[in-house]
Amino acid sequence: MTVALYPYPKVSSELGHVETYKDFAPTHKIPTKTRELEIKSLVEKITSNPSFNPNLKFDASKHIVFDPSYYKSTKTFTLDELKINKTHVPRVTDFGAAFPFPLLSSEAVDMVLYEALQPEIIEDYARLPNLAKGATRLDFHIGGHADDHAPFTDALIKSPEIAEIVSNFFGTPMSVIYNSERAHLNVSLATKDEEEIAKYPSSKEEIMQALNNQDAGDGDEIPSTLGLHYDSTTVALVVMLDLPEEAVGGQTTIITGDEKVVRVPEPKKGYATMIQGRVLKHLASKPVTNHNRISFVNGFAVTGPEQLDNTALTSTKPSVLPRARYDLFYRDWVDYKFTHLEEHLKYIREQVNKDFRDGKGFDQEGFVKKCLNIEEYFKKCYDEMECVNNPPYPSPHFKTKYQDY
């Protein structure tokens, strides 16, 4: 394939892109009103707890509350049970989704929130969404901050205990992916502005009607901070950091193989859900009531040198998701992809030598198949970058029916 790098394709907002993505989307900064009203109030609520410690160190024995019995008690779905038989990329396992299960302590949740809501993090790592249904000044993303600015959060999500839980549910060894795609917060805050409050449905009948109206559609009309999409990572581990029990709506919403809308039950604070987001179409809905919904999203992919990951750039590249800092994001991406590729190449070379020593001979057809897989993997390292492939967004396959693949 010949790749024409010049002239550099023009990024246009008409294509669903952020035109100033190289400058970290200054037009998408979090408004001062939101910072000084809702965010400040939330941080004050966290720090007002007499036992709160801003220098808390992560301790898996205290802060991970998962019990092995949850593997059996948690309701899970295979892709077949969700009627998803055809997918736009090959499935990694048959795992589809898991209903909420306890994962983090209240203390851990508060610390993740506290680290992410610091003024300098909001300034440098948070941005309003580019493509979202019904988004307001109160809806934004935070991400890429964990490696250098959130030690508790970073230690938590890199912990072997979390990777083990994800791996056991998913059915194959998994590990958390690169910095820019872990410790990602999807934030929808309840307004404290009286005029904005008045616009929310108030009676039980109005609330249920608003929810039913959403579910009656195909998913495109459901208010969210990120519209109907596929993830760019194999698995999404979603931990709820804030969603009051009285809130209505706000669940992870998935589209089943028969194109029906199904909501995963509302998770409690510290509870987690999982989906194979690379092949399962979904969105994170906003509550129809005036309540916070803050989720902590972490991408996982297959681990080990014997196989390559299936991560992509489609819904995460900086021109699409404004909270992705251009230089940081692509540094993280290249380091992650090339490290996996280096380990995989070494593994294949060593296997060829081992087979020779063991008298097994050389499997030419098997080797060619591996090389073709590597060629496709390397191509995927760059072919979705803005300077190469700059199609309209959302991608057409976000609306394609499963049966049409």
C-alpha positions as CSV (number, residue, x, y, z in Angstrom):
1,M,0.0,0.0,0.0
2,T,1.3,3.5,-0.8
3,V,0.7,6.0,1.9
4,A,0.6,9.6,0.9
5,L,1.6,11.6,4.0
6,Y,1.6,15.0,2.2
7,P,-0.3,17.1,2.0
8,Y,-1.4,16.5,5.5
9,P,-5.2,16.0,5.4
10,K,-7.2,18.9,6.8
11,V,-8.9,18.1,10.1
12,S,-12.3,19.7,10.0
13,S,-15.0,20.0,12.6
14,E,-17.5,19.2,9.8
15,L,-16.0,15.7,9.9
16,G,-16.6,15.5,13.6
17,H,-13.0,16.4,14.5
18,V,-11.4,18.8,16.9
19,E,-9.4,21.2,14.6
20,T,-7.0,22.3,17.4
21,Y,-6.1,18.8,18.7
22,K,-2.4,19.5,18.4
23,D,-2.8,22.4,20.8
24,F,-4.8,20.2,23.2
25,A,-8.2,21.7,22.2
26,P,-8.2,25.0,24.1
27,T,-11.8,25.6,23.0
28,H,-12.9,22.5,25.0
29,K,-11.5,23.5,28.4
30,I,-13.7,23.0,31.4
31,P,-15.7,26.3,32.0
32,T,-14.8,28.4,35.0
33,K,-18.4,28.1,36.3
34,T,-18.1,24.3,36.4
35,R,-14.7,24.5,38.2
36,E,-15.8,27.0,40.8
37,L,-19.2,25.6,41.5
38,E,-19.7,21.9,41.0
39,I,-16.1,20.6,40.9
40,K,-15.0,22.7,43.9
41,S,-18.0,21.5,45.9
42,L,-17.3,17.8,45.1
43,V,-13.7,18.1,46.2
44,E,-14.8,19.9,49.4
45,K,-17.2,17.0,50.1
46,I,-14.4,14.5,49.8
47,T,-11.9,16.4,52.0
48,S,-14.5,17.2,54.7
49,N,-14.4,13.6,55.8
50,P,-12.3,13.6,59.0
51,S,-10.5,10.4,58.0
52,F,-9.6,11.6,54.5
53,N,-5.8,11.5,53.8
54,P,-4.6,13.3,50.7
55,N,-1.3,11.3,50.9
56,L,-3.0,7.9,51.1
57,K,-0.9,5.0,49.7
58,F,-2.6,2.2,47.7
59,D,-2.9,-1.0,49.7
60,A,-4.5,-3.8,47.7
61,S,-5.6,-5.7,50.9
62,K,-7.6,-2.6,52.0
63,H,-8.7,-0.9,48.8
64,I,-9.7,-3.9,46.6
65,V,-12.8,-5.4,48.2
66,F,-13.3,-8.1,45.5
67,D,-14.0,-11.6,46.9
68,P,-13.4,-14.8,44.7
69,S,-17.0,-15.8,45.3
70,Y,-18.0,-13.0,43.0
71,Y,-16.8,-14.9,40.0
72,K,-19.8,-17.2,40.6
73,S,-22.3,-14.8,42.0
74,T,-21.8,-12.1,39.3
75,K,-24.2,-12.3,36.3
76,T,-22.2,-12.5,33.1
77,F,-23.1,-12.8,29.4
78,T,-21.3,-14.4,26.5
79,L,-21.5,-12.7,23.2
80,D,-23.7,-15.5,21.9
81,E,-26.1,-14.9,24.8
82,L,-26.2,-11.2,23.7
83,K,-27.1,-12.5,20.2
84,I,-23.8,-11.1,18.9
85,N,-22.7,-13.7,16.4
86,K,-21.0,-11.4,13.8
87,T,-18.4,-8.7,14.7
88,H,-16.4,-6.1,12.8
89,V,-13.2,-7.5,14.3
90,P,-12.6,-11.1,15.6
91,R,-13.6,-11.7,19.2
92,V,-10.8,-12.5,21.6
93,T,-12.9,-14.7,23.9
94,D,-16.7,-15.4,24.1
95,F,-17.0,-13.0,27.1
96,G,-19.5,-10.3,26.5
97,A,-20.4,-8.4,29.6
98,A,-20.5,-8.6,33.4
99,F,-23.1,-7.0,35.7
100,P,-21.8,-4.9,38.6
101,F,-19.6,-6.5,41.2
102,P,-17.9,-4.9,44.3
103,L,-14.3,-3.9,43.5
104,L,-13.1,-0.8,45.3
105,S,-13.5,0.5,48.9
106,S,-15.1,3.9,49.5
107,E,-11.8,5.2,50.6
108,A,-10.2,4.2,47.3
109,V,-13.0,5.7,45.3
110,D,-12.6,9.1,47.1
111,M,-8.9,9.1,46.5
112,V,-9.2,8.4,42.7
113,L,-11.7,11.3,42.5
114,Y,-9.5,13.6,44.6
115,E,-6.5,13.1,42.5
116,A,-8.4,13.6,39.2
117,L,-10.2,16.7,40.3
118,Q,-7.3,18.8,41.4
119,P,-7.2,22.2,39.6
120,E,-4.0,21.6,37.7
121,I,-5.4,18.2,36.4
122,I,-8.6,19.8,35.3
123,E,-6.6,22.4,33.4
124,D,-4.1,20.1,31.8
125,Y,-5.9,16.8,31.4
126,A,-9.7,17.4,31.3
127,R,-11.7,18.5,28.3
128,L,-15.3,18.8,27.2
129,P,-16.5,16.0,24.8
130,N,-16.3,16.5,21.1
131,L,-19.2,14.2,20.1
132,A,-21.8,13.6,22.7
133,K,-25.6,13.6,22.8
134,G,-27.0,16.3,25.1
135,A,-23.6,17.3,26.5
136,T,-23.4,20.5,28.7
137,R,-20.7,22.4,30.6
138,L,-21.1,19.6,33.2
139,D,-19.9,16.7,31.0
140,F,-16.2,16.1,30.5
141,H,-13.4,13.6,30.2
142,I,-10.2,13.3,32.3
143,G,-7.3,11.1,31.3
144,G,-3.6,10.7,30.8
145,H,-2.8,12.1,34.3
146,A,-2.2,8.9,36.2
147,D,1.5,8.1,35.4
148,D,2.9,11.4,36.6
149,H,0.3,13.1,38.8
150,A,-1.9,10.5,40.5
151,P,0.2,8.0,42.4
152,F,-2.7,6.2,44.2
153,T,-4.7,5.8,41.0
154,D,-1.6,4.7,39.1
155,A,-0.7,2.0,41.7
156,L,-4.3,0.8,41.9
157,I,-4.9,0.3,38.2
158,K,-1.4,-1.3,37.6
159,S,-1.9,-3.7,40.4
160,P,-1.6,-7.4,39.6
161,E,-4.8,-8.0,41.7
162,I,-6.9,-5.9,39.2
163,A,-5.3,-7.6,36.2
164,E,-6.1,-11.0,37.7
165,I,-9.8,-10.2,38.2
166,V,-10.2,-8.9,34.7
167,S,-8.3,-12.0,33.3
168,N,-10.4,-14.4,35.2
169,F,-13.7,-12.9,34.0
170,F,-12.5,-12.5,30.5
171,G,-11.1,-16.0,30.2
172,T,-7.5,-15.2,29.1
173,P,-4.5,-13.3,30.6
174,M,-5.0,-9.5,30.3
175,S,-3.0,-6.5,31.3
176,V,-3.8,-2.8,31.6
177,I,-2.8,-0.8,28.5
178,Y,-0.9,2.5,28.0
179,N,-1.1,5.6,30.2
180,S,-3.4,7.6,28.0
181,E,-6.0,4.8,28.0
182,R,-6.1,4.0,31.7
183,A,-7.5,6.0,34.6
184,H,-9.9,7.7,32.2
185,L,-12.9,9.4,34.0
186,N,-16.2,10.1,32.2
187,V,-17.8,12.9,34.3
188,S,-21.4,14.1,34.2
189,L,-22.1,16.4,37.2
190,A,-25.3,17.5,38.8
191,T,-25.9,21.2,38.3
192,K,-26.1,23.6,41.2
193,D,-27.5,26.3,39.0
194,E,-31.2,26.9,39.9
195,E,-32.3,27.7,36.3
196,E,-30.6,24.5,35.0
197,I,-32.2,22.4,37.8
198,A,-35.6,23.5,36.7
199,K,-35.1,21.9,33.3
200,Y,-34.9,18.4,34.7
201,P,-38.0,16.2,35.0
202,S,-39.3,16.3,38.5
203,S,-42.2,13.9,39.0
204,K,-41.8,10.2,38.9
205,E,-44.0,10.0,35.8
206,E,-41.8,12.6,34.0
207,I,-38.6,10.8,35.0
208,M,-39.8,7.4,33.8
209,Q,-41.2,8.8,30.6
210,A,-37.8,10.4,29.8
211,L,-36.1,7.0,30.5
212,N,-38.6,5.1,28.4
213,N,-38.1,7.6,25.5
214,Q,-34.4,6.9,25.5
215,D,-34.8,3.1,25.5
216,A,-37.3,3.2,22.7
217,G,-34.7,4.4,20.2
218,D,-31.6,2.7,18.7
219,G,-29.1,4.2,21.2
220,D,-28.3,7.4,19.2
221,E,-30.8,9.5,21.1
222,I,-29.5,8.5,24.6
223,P,-27.7,11.5,26.2
224,S,-24.1,10.5,27.0
225,T,-20.6,11.9,27.2
226,L,-19.5,9.6,24.4
227,G,-22.0,8.6,21.8
228,L,-22.7,5.1,20.5
229,H,-19.3,3.5,19.8
230,Y,-17.0,0.6,19.9
231,D,-14.0,0.8,22.3
232,S,-10.5,1.1,20.9
233,T,-9.3,-1.4,23.6
234,T,-10.2,-5.1,24.0
235,V,-11.9,-4.8,27.4
236,A,-13.2,-1.9,29.4
237,L,-13.3,-2.2,33.2
238,V,-15.7,0.5,34.3
239,V,-15.8,1.4,38.0
240,M,-18.5,3.7,39.3
241,L,-17.1,6.5,41.4
242,D,-20.3,8.5,41.9
243,L,-23.9,7.6,41.1
244,P,-26.4,8.2,43.9
245,E,-28.9,5.5,44.6
246,E,-31.8,7.9,43.8
247,A,-30.4,8.7,40.4
248,V,-32.4,7.3,37.4
249,G,-30.4,6.3,34.4
250,G,-26.7,6.5,34.1
251,Q,-25.9,2.9,33.3
252,T,-23.6,1.4,30.7
253,T,-26.0,0.8,27.7
254,I,-25.2,-1.9,25.2
255,I,-26.7,-2.8,21.8
256,T,-27.4,-6.5,21.4
257,G,-27.1,-8.5,18.3
258,D,-30.8,-8.0,17.5
259,E,-30.1,-4.2,17.7
260,K,-32.0,-3.8,21.0
261,V,-31.0,-1.4,23.8
262,V,-30.1,-3.1,27.1
263,R,-28.9,-1.3,30.2
264,V,-26.5,-2.9,32.6
265,P,-28.1,-2.3,36.1
266,E,-27.0,0.8,38.0
267,P,-23.7,0.1,39.7
268,K,-23.2,1.3,43.3
269,K,-20.2,3.4,44.4
270,G,-17.0,1.2,44.0
271,Y,-18.8,-1.4,41.9
272,A,-17.4,-2.4,38.5
273,T,-18.7,-3.7,35.2
274,M,-16.8,-5.2,32.3
275,I,-17.5,-5.4,28.6
276,Q,-15.6,-6.7,25.5
277,G,-15.9,-3.2,24.1
278,R,-13.9,-3.8,21.0
279,V,-16.7,-5.9,19.6
280,L,-19.7,-4.8,21.6
281,K,-21.4,-1.6,20.6
282,H,-22.3,0.6,23.7
283,L,-22.4,4.0,25.3
284,A,-22.2,5.5,28.8
285,S,-25.6,7.1,29.4
286,K,-26.2,10.2,31.6
287,P,-28.9,10.1,34.3
288,V,-32.2,11.6,33.3
289,T,-32.3,13.1,36.9
290,N,-30.0,15.8,38.2
291,H,-27.3,13.6,39.8
292,N,-23.6,13.0,39.4
293,R,-22.4,10.1,37.2
294,I,-18.6,9.7,37.3
295,S,-17.1,6.5,36.0
296,F,-13.5,5.3,36.1
297,V,-12.7,3.5,32.8
298,N,-9.6,1.4,32.2
299,G,-8.7,-0.4,29.0
300,F,-7.2,-3.9,29.1
301,A,-5.7,-6.1,26.3
302,V,-4.2,-9.5,25.9
303,T,-0.8,-10.0,27.5
304,G,2.1,-12.2,26.7
305,P,4.5,-12.4,23.8
306,E,2.8,-15.2,22.0
307,Q,-0.1,-13.0,20.8
308,L,-0.6,-9.4,19.6
309,D,-3.3,-7.0,21.0
310,N,-6.2,-5.8,18.9
311,T,-6.2,-2.2,20.2
312,A,-7.1,0.6,17.7
313,L,-7.2,4.4,17.6
314,T,-10.7,4.9,16.2
315,S,-12.5,6.5,19.1
316,T,-9.5,7.7,21.1
317,K,-7.2,9.6,18.8
318,P,-6.8,13.3,19.8
319,S,-8.9,14.8,17.0
320,V,-11.8,12.7,18.2
321,L,-11.4,12.6,21.9
322,P,-10.2,16.1,23.1
323,R,-8.9,14.9,26.4
324,A,-6.1,13.0,24.6
325,R,-3.0,15.2,24.7
326,Y,-1.4,14.9,21.2
327,D,2.3,14.4,22.1
328,L,1.6,12.4,25.2
329,F,-1.0,10.2,23.6
330,Y,1.1,9.2,20.6
331,R,4.2,8.7,22.8
332,D,2.2,6.3,24.9
333,W,0.7,4.6,21.8
334,V,4.0,4.0,20.0
335,D,5.7,2.8,23.2
336,Y,2.9,0.3,23.9
337,K,2.5,-1.0,20.4
338,F,6.2,-1.3,19.6
339,T,7.0,-3.0,22.9
340,H,4.4,-5.6,22.2
341,L,5.8,-6.0,18.7
342,E,9.4,-6.4,19.9
343,E,8.4,-9.0,22.4
344,H,6.4,-10.9,19.8
345,L,9.2,-10.9,17.2
346,K,11.6,-12.2,19.9
347,Y,9.1,-14.9,20.8
348,I,8.7,-16.1,17.2
349,R,12.5,-16.1,16.6
350,E,13.1,-18.1,19.7
351,Q,10.3,-20.6,18.8
352,V,11.9,-21.1,15.3
353,N,15.2,-21.9,17.0
354,K,13.6,-24.1,19.6
355,D,11.8,-26.1,16.9
356,F,15.0,-26.6,15.1
357,R,16.9,-27.8,18.2
358,D,14.0,-30.2,19.0
359,G,14.1,-31.7,15.5
360,K,10.6,-30.4,14.5
361,G,11.8,-28.7,11.4
362,F,10.6,-25.4,10.0
363,D,6.9,-24.7,9.5
364,Q,7.0,-22.4,6.5
365,E,3.2,-21.9,6.2
366,G,2.8,-21.2,9.9
367,F,5.7,-18.7,9.7
368,V,4.2,-16.9,6.8
369,K,0.8,-16.7,8.6
370,K,2.6,-15.1,11.6
371,C,4.4,-12.6,9.3
372,L,1.1,-11.6,7.7
373,N,-0.4,-11.0,11.2
374,I,2.7,-8.9,12.1
375,E,2.4,-6.9,8.9
376,E,-1.3,-6.1,9.6
377,Y,-0.4,-5.2,13.2
378,F,2.3,-2.8,12.1
379,K,0.0,-1.2,9.6
380,K,-2.5,-0.7,12.4
381,C,0.1,1.2,14.3
382,Y,-0.3,4.1,11.9
383,D,-3.2,3.7,9.5
384,E,-5.7,5.5,11.7
385,M,-3.5,8.5,12.5
386,E,-4.8,11.9,11.4
387,C,-2.0,12.4,8.8
388,V,-2.8,9.2,7.0
389,N,-6.5,8.4,7.5
390,N,-8.8,11.3,8.4
391,P,-12.4,10.1,7.6
392,P,-15.5,11.5,9.0
393,Y,-16.3,10.6,12.6
394,P,-18.3,8.8,14.1
395,S,-17.1,5.9,12.0
396,P,-19.8,4.4,9.8
397,H,-19.3,1.0,11.4
398,F,-20.7,2.4,14.7
399,K,-24.1,2.4,13.0
400,T,-23.7,-0.7,11.0
401,K,-25.9,-3.6,12.2
402,Y,-24.1,-6.6,13.5
403,Q,-25.7,-8.9,10.9
404,D,-24.2,-6.8,8.1
405,Y,-20.6,-7.6,8.9
